[in-house]
Amino acid sequence: MQQPPGIQYFDDLEDKLAAAVKTLNQSVTEGTPALLEKLQDLLALFDKRGGNLKQSSDNIRLLNQVSKEIDAILSESALTPATRELLKAIPESKGLISGYFGAMLNNFSDAKPVYEAITQFYTNYTANALIGQGVNQQFKQGVIEVLRQSVKNGISTTEAKKLLAEHVVTDNRLAKNVSQVASDALHQYSAEYTQALTDDLGLEHYYYKGTKIATSRPFCVTRTGKYYTKKEVESWAKLEWSGKIPGTNKDNITVLRGGYSCRHLLVPVSKAVYDARVNATNPV
């Protein structure tokens, strides 16, 4: 089925979001060896006995101090500047989405305070999800648990370093986690900003936009490239599918879409475009 006019803005948006997340992943991945080295250096703070970590109350209490040390290490890691770079994608996304509406409608304006409020909220939300109380804190708790178990079991420093390496390096855990969280945040911002404009303009028809990839859910695969009314989209919230985000309802389905890690977007279109494109074989 033919795509709506002006869809190139959302093509560029997809590319922008994918590139931002890829850059984040690369930066965190490249910084992982240095991060691991600093975390392994923390083992020097603990008392030893015969080359092994001493099983003592002093070492257990030291974990509280180490927690602050880990915060400092993470604040100086590649994740912090990489997150600042990622956040630039939010106002850039706003510009592309506004460009689409500007091409579709005469005298379009995105100057309302509520639009800026949405943008600012997601900027803060994304930063917090990555370097505030989000992924980095979950990662820190994993590091502390490795250290706690190492002290509890009185293992050697060499073995403790190996366990830290497994936690930090195996499957590139930190980079993968921040990539997923960042991708979800950027796509949810784009969806919510788009929907705010859609509601204000009274548009009630959509095009389900996105690229089908190996991990695309059947929910998205069956809808990609097709047109739907607002009521049809709202009815999806009553369905059940793998990856659906708990709490999905008719009011937020346009933002949450296919669920966790969904990269698809509901692009609003005019009724005229909908009528010209849709056909009777378009399933709900």
C-alpha positions in Angstrom: 0.0 0.0 0.0 1.2 3.5 -0.9 2.9 5.5 1.9 1.5 8.8 3.0 3.0 12.1 1.7 5.8 13.5 3.8 6.7 10.1 5.2 10.4 10.9 4.6 10.4 12.9 7.8 9.6 9.7 9.7 12.1 7.8 7.6 14.7 10.3 8.8 13.4 10.0 12.3 13.9 6.2 12.2 17.5 6.7 11.0 18.1 9.4 13.6 17.0 7.2 16.5 18.8 4.1 15.3 22.0 6.1 14.8 21.8 7.7 18.3 21.3 4.3 20.0 24.1 2.7 18.0 26.5 5.5 18.9 25.6 5.1 22.6 26.2 1.4 22.4 29.6 1.8 20.7 30.7 4.5 23.2 29.8 2.4 26.2 31.3 -0.8 24.6 34.6 1.0 23.9 34.7 2.3 27.5 34.1 -1.1 29.1 37.7 -2.2 29.5 38.6 1.0 31.3 35.5 0.7 33.5 36.4 -2.9 34.4 39.9 -2.0 35.3 38.7 0.7 37.7 36.2 -1.6 39.3 38.8 -4.4 39.7 41.1 -1.8 41.4 38.5 -1.5 44.2 39.6 -5.0 45.4 42.8 -3.4 46.7 40.7 -1.7 49.4 39.7 -5.0 51.1 41.7 -6.7 53.7 43.4 -9.9 52.6 44.6 -13.1 54.3 47.0 -15.3 52.4 46.1 -13.8 49.1 42.4 -14.3 49.7 39.8 -11.7 50.6 39.3 -11.7 54.3 35.9 -12.9 55.6 35.5 -10.1 58.1 32.9 -7.6 59.3 35.3 -4.8 58.3 35.2 -6.0 54.7 31.4 -6.3 54.8 31.1 -2.7 56.1 33.5 -1.6 53.5 30.9 -2.4 50.8 29.1 0.8 51.8 32.1 2.9 51.1 32.7 1.0 47.9 29.2 1.8 46.7 30.1 5.5 46.7 33.4 4.7 44.9 31.4 2.9 42.2 29.1 5.9 41.8 32.2 8.1 41.2 33.6 5.5 38.7 30.3 5.4 36.8 30.0 9.2 36.7 33.4 9.3 35.0 32.8 6.4 32.7 31.9 6.6 29.0 28.2 6.3 29.8 27.9 9.9 31.1 29.2 11.7 27.9 27.5 9.1 25.7 24.2 9.8 27.4 24.6 13.6 26.9 25.3 12.9 23.2 22.2 10.7 23.0 20.0 13.4 24.5 20.6 15.6 21.5 18.5 13.2 19.5 15.3 14.4 21.4 15.1 18.0 20.1 16.3 16.7 16.7 13.4 14.2 16.7 11.1 17.0 17.6 12.2 19.0 14.6 11.6 16.1 12.2 8.2 15.3 13.6 7.2 19.0 13.4 8.5 19.0 9.9 6.1 16.3 8.9 3.1 18.2 10.3 4.3 21.4 8.7 4.4 19.7 5.3 0.9 18.3 5.9 -0.8 21.4 7.2 -0.7 25.1 6.5 0.1 27.5 9.3 1.2 24.7 11.6 3.0 25.7 14.8 4.7 23.7 17.5 5.2 26.6 19.8 2.7 25.5 22.5 4.3 25.2 26.0 2.9 21.7 26.4 5.0 20.5 23.5 8.2 21.9 25.1 7.1 20.3 28.4 6.9 16.9 26.8 10.3 17.3 25.3 11.8 18.5 28.6 10.2 15.6 30.5 11.6 13.0 28.2 15.0 14.6 28.2 15.0 14.3 32.0 13.4 10.9 32.0 16.0 9.5 29.6 18.9 10.9 31.5 17.6 9.5 34.8 16.9 6.1 33.2 20.5 5.8 32.1 22.7 7.7 34.5 20.4 8.7 37.3 18.6 6.0 39.2 18.3 3.7 36.2 20.6 1.3 34.4 23.8 2.4 36.0 22.4 1.9 39.5 21.2 -1.6 38.5 24.6 -2.3 37.1 26.2 -1.0 40.4 24.1 -3.3 42.5 25.4 -6.2 40.4 29.0 -5.2 41.0 28.3 -4.9 44.8 26.8 -8.3 44.8 29.9 -9.8 43.1 32.1 -8.1 45.7 29.9 -9.2 48.6 29.9 -12.8 47.5 33.7 -12.6 47.0 34.2 -11.5 50.5 31.6 -13.9 51.9 33.3 -16.8 50.2 36.9 -15.6 50.9 38.0 -16.2 47.4 41.3 -15.0 45.9 41.7 -11.5 44.3 42.4 -13.2 41.0 39.1 -15.1 41.1 37.2 -12.0 42.2 38.6 -10.1 39.2 37.4 -12.9 37.0 33.9 -12.6 38.4 33.9 -8.9 37.9 35.0 -9.4 34.3 32.1 -11.8 33.8 29.6 -9.3 35.2 31.0 -6.3 33.2 32.2 -7.8 30.0 30.1 -11.0 29.4 27.5 -10.3 26.7 28.5 -6.6 26.9 25.8 -6.3 29.6 25.9 -2.5 30.4 26.0 -1.5 26.7 23.0 -3.8 25.9 21.0 -2.6 28.8 21.5 1.1 28.1 20.8 0.6 24.4 17.4 -1.0 25.1 16.4 1.6 27.7 17.6 4.4 25.4 15.7 3.0 22.4 12.5 2.7 24.3 12.8 6.2 25.8 13.5 7.8 22.4 10.7 6.0 20.6 8.2 6.7 23.4 9.1 10.3 23.3 8.6 10.4 19.5 5.3 8.6 19.8 4.0 10.9 22.7 5.1 14.1 21.0 3.5 12.9 17.7 0.3 12.0 19.6 0.1 15.4 21.4 0.2 17.2 18.0 -2.3 14.7 16.6 -4.8 15.3 19.4 -4.5 19.0 19.1 -5.1 18.9 15.3 -8.0 16.5 15.6 -6.5 13.8 13.4 -8.1 10.4 13.7 -6.4 8.2 11.1 -3.0 6.5 11.2 -0.3 4.8 9.1 1.6 2.0 11.0 5.2 2.9 10.1 8.3 0.8 10.7 10.8 -1.7 9.3 10.1 -5.4 9.7 13.2 -7.0 11.2 13.9 -10.5 12.5 12.8 -9.6 16.0 9.6 -7.8 15.0 6.5 -9.2 16.8 3.6 -10.7 14.9 1.5 -7.8 16.3 3.7 -5.3 14.4 4.3 -7.5 11.3 0.6 -7.7 10.6 0.1 -4.0 10.9 3.2 -2.5 9.3 2.5 -0.5 6.2 -1.3 -0.3 6.7 -3.8 2.4 7.6 -6.1 2.5 10.6 -8.8 4.6 12.2 -8.4 5.9 15.8 -11.1 3.5 17.0 -9.3 0.5 15.4 -6.0 1.5 17.0 -7.7 1.9 20.4 -9.3 -1.5 20.1 -5.8 -3.1 20.0 -5.4 -2.4 23.7 -7.9 -5.2 24.5 -5.7 -7.8 22.7 -2.9 -9.8 24.3 0.5 -10.4 22.7 4.0 -11.2 23.7 5.9 -8.1 24.8 2.8 -6.0 25.6 3.5 -3.5 28.3 1.3 -3.9 31.4 -1.1 -1.0 31.7 -1.5 -0.6 27.9 -4.9 0.9 27.3 -6.8 2.8 24.6 -5.4 6.1 25.8 -1.7 5.2 25.6 -1.7 2.5 22.9 -0.4 5.1 20.4 2.6 5.7 22.7 3.3 2.2 23.9 2.5 0.6 20.5 3.8 -3.0 20.2 5.3 -3.0 23.6 8.9 -3.3 24.9 11.6 -2.4 22.4 9.0 -1.5 19.8 10.5 0.6 17.1 7.3 1.2 15.1 5.4 4.4 15.0 1.8 5.4 14.4 2.0 8.2 11.9 -1.1 10.4 11.8 -2.6 11.1 8.4 -5.5 13.2 7.2 -8.9 11.6 6.4 -8.3 12.4 2.8 -5.0 10.4 2.7 -6.7 7.6 4.6 -9.6 7.4 2.2 -7.3 7.4 -0.8 -5.0 4.7 0.6 -7.1 2.2 2.6 -8.9 -0.7 1.1 -11.4 -3.4 2.3 -8.6 -6.0 2.7 -6.8 -4.0 5.4 -7.3 -6.2 8.5 -7.7 -4.7 12.0 
